[in-house]
């Protein structure tokens, strides 16, 4: 007998979803960091912070409950005005943010700070929370939009953090189980070490919702997600009603950012990785199908790990 919706929702609520008290703790910690960092950047570097937006999985409510292997992370987007996009570099902005963080937390180890490809990261040992500070040059002519820089290749990409949060909320409004399915897929990705990022999973799941609709059980819809990846080979261009005219891309996998038609969010997935993702999805679908037919909870652990549990649902 397949897993029931009640069983999957129990697993989501008790194992996958970030508890309310943890969310409140992280929110408070991030709010204190934002206030201190805004003041530091304003006084020391004369950087004008137009607004700050919490983004990523945390803001979309698709974040997984942290564990020893996977810490919680929050993306915080700093919209910076008064800087010319062609004159300011990500390296410059990130270095200023990095230096400000060092000054704000002088007792922290330098290993707790890191300049990444598109963000400056600070890790709080006490709570295990990782915060990515993402500098974005504001586009004054488009509300919520701005340019994000890549430290490695120097490119800039138009983005809209509030729009990306709204994209997931719109799908959740259409389908109350959307976030549950995303968290289920993220847990599968993590356990199977599948080279898909969280944003990829959200968008692929949204595409499956668009193609398949919200009919069927949660278990079937999760299997549909796996089957779509296996059957399509991720060779189809994935785009959304929010998109306009999309240019041609030659990348192995093309998933269009719903807030920027020119941005393929899967551009860094190599052909080798595409084949690996498809193989993992195909094998996982076969495992899920077998587990469903055999009504064997132990087999489901092959997809979600030893922490998979659905008891106490009566």
Secondary structure by P-SEA (a helix, b strand, c coil): ccccaaaaaaaaaccccccaaaaaaaaaaaaaaaaaaaaaaacccccccccccccccccccccccccccbbbbbbbbbbccccccccccaaaaaaaaaaaaaaaccccccccccccccbbbbbbccccbbbbbbbbbcccccccbbbbbbcccbbbbbbbaaaaaaaaaaaaaaccaaaaaaaaaaaaaaaacccccaaaaaaaaaaaaaaccccccaaaaaaaaaaaaaaaccccccccccccccccccccccccccccccccccccccaaaaaaaaaaaaaaaaaaaaaaaaccaaaaaacccccccccccc
